[in-house]
Amino acid sequence: MKRLLLIPIFLLAACAPQGEPVDEPEPIVEGDEMVAEMGAVVGEDPGDGAVLFAGDVIEHAEDFVDAPIRVAGTVSEVCLNAGCWLTFQNEAGVAFRVTVPRNDDGYAFTFPQDISGSQVLVAGTLSIEETDVETLRHLAEDRGDSGEAIAAITEPERTLILIATGARIESDLDMGFSR
């Protein structure tokens, strides 16, 4: 009798719909380095919709604090130790940092370390914080700054930080977005 009950269960399991495979861009491996393929997504896909440009975020930061936003820009720097942050900057050289949140296992995701100069679309939430000297020096080390430059950091600074949920590395310079 038990065998008769198991047959329908096996038939139902065999007929259950299987999930469709998801085509995700694979990173290219060059030697021991991971190089992001253009269009690659790290973290959650930032999706489509309204986009702000990095310069607009810097100029009007208070308007975007604590709101989910999508920002497009050219990466000016990337953490060379872990890929846990990158920066965008405006034409005047004022920068803001995009950081990766941490979870119990470490970073939720990381940015490829070779994307300086690349176009990136990032989704996340903006905050304005005062960054202490110790953190500023740590970030300078991550950038590869000289010991002199690191020692010259003596004052905290007001920092725009976008805590990223994900990003897409774009292949074309204008990314198809218009102002």
N, C-alpha and C positions, 0 to 999 in steps of 0.2 A: 504494500500500500504506500509506503514511504517513497518508493521509486516512482510511482505514478504522480505523486505531488511534485517531485523534483523536475519532471519533464517540462511542465509548463513554465517553470521558473527559468530553466535553461533556454527555452525557446524565446521567452520575453527578453532575456539578456542578450541573446544573439541578434535579435531584431531591433534592439535599441539604436537610435540614430547616433552615429559617431560624429564627433566635432570635426569641422573642416580644418585642415591645416592652415596656419597663418603664415603668409609670406612676409618675413621680416628681413630687412637688409642685413647681410652678414658683414662684420668688419673684415677688412683685408689685413692679413698678417704679413709683415715685412720683417724678416729676421725674428727678433724677440719683441718687436714693437707692434702694437695694435694701431692701425690707421683707420679712422672712421670713413666709411663709405658715404659719399654725398647722399643726402636724403635719409641718413641713418637717424634713428630715434633712440635717445637715452631717457630712461625713466618713462613716464607716460607721454603718449603722443600729444603735443600741444594743440592739435586739431586745427580747425579753420574758424574764421570769424574776424572780428575787429582786432587790429594790431596797432600797437604804439611803437614809435621809433625810440631808440635809446635816448637821443637828445631831448625828445619831448618828455620822457619820464624824468630826466634830470631837471629840466626847466620847470616842470609842474608836479614835482614829487608829492607834495602835500595832497593833491587831488586824487592820488592813486593809493594812498596808504590803506592797508588792510583790505584791499579789494583784489579779487583775482584778475590778473591782467596777462596779456600776451605781448611780448616785446621782441622786436626784430632789431638786429644790429650786427656790427662787425666785432668779433672778439679781439680785444686788445691784449689781454693776458690770460693765462690759464695756470692753475696750480701745477707746478712741475713735480710735486711729491706724490699727490694722490688723485689729481683731477677733481678735487672737491669744490672748486670755485672757478669762476672766470669773471672777467670784467668787460663791460662796454664803456665807451666814453663818447662825449660829444665833440664837436669840432674844436672847442676851446681846450680840450684835454681833461675836462672834469669827468671822472669815472664813477661808475657804481658797480657793486659786486653782486654777482649771482652765485648763491651758495646751494649746496646739496644738503638736504636734511639727513640726519643720522637716525638709524633705528637700532634695534638690539644687535643686529648683525654687522653694524658699521654704517657706511653710507648707503642711502637708498639706491643710488646709482652714481656713476662718475662720468665726467666729461673726458673725451680723448685729450691727451696732453699735447697733441700736435695741431690744434685747431686755431691757434692765433692767426688772425687775418681772415678767418672763415666767416661766412654769414650764418647766423644762428637765429632760430626762432625759439623763444623760451616762454613757458607758461609758469606762473607762480603768483606769490603774494608779496607786495612791497612793504617794507618797514623802514623807518628812519631811526638809527641808533647812534649812540656815542660809542665809538670803538676805543678801547683802552690801549695804552702804549704797548703792553705785552702782546696783545693780539695783533696790533699793527706791525710789530717787529716779527712776529711769527709769519704773517702774510708776506713780509719783505723777504724772509728766508725762503718761503715757498716759491717766490718769483725768481730767486737766485740773485738777489741784490748783494752788493759787497758788504763786508763787515762795517766799513765806514758809513755807508748809507743806512744800515740798520741801527748803528749807534746814534745817528743823527735824529732818529725818531724819538722825540721827548715829550710830545703833547698828544692827548687824545684828539680824535676828530669825529665830526658828524659824518655818518656814513649811510648811504642808501643801499639797502640790501634787498634783493629779490630772492625769496626762498623758493626754489624751483621745484615744480612737480614733474617736469620733463622738458625735453628740448629736441628740436630737429635741426640737423646740420644741413644747410641748403647748398645747392650746387651753383646757382646763378647769383650774380652780384646784386640784382635789384629784388630778388626773391618774389617778384610778381606783385608786390604790394605798392600801393601808391599812397601818397600823403593826403 
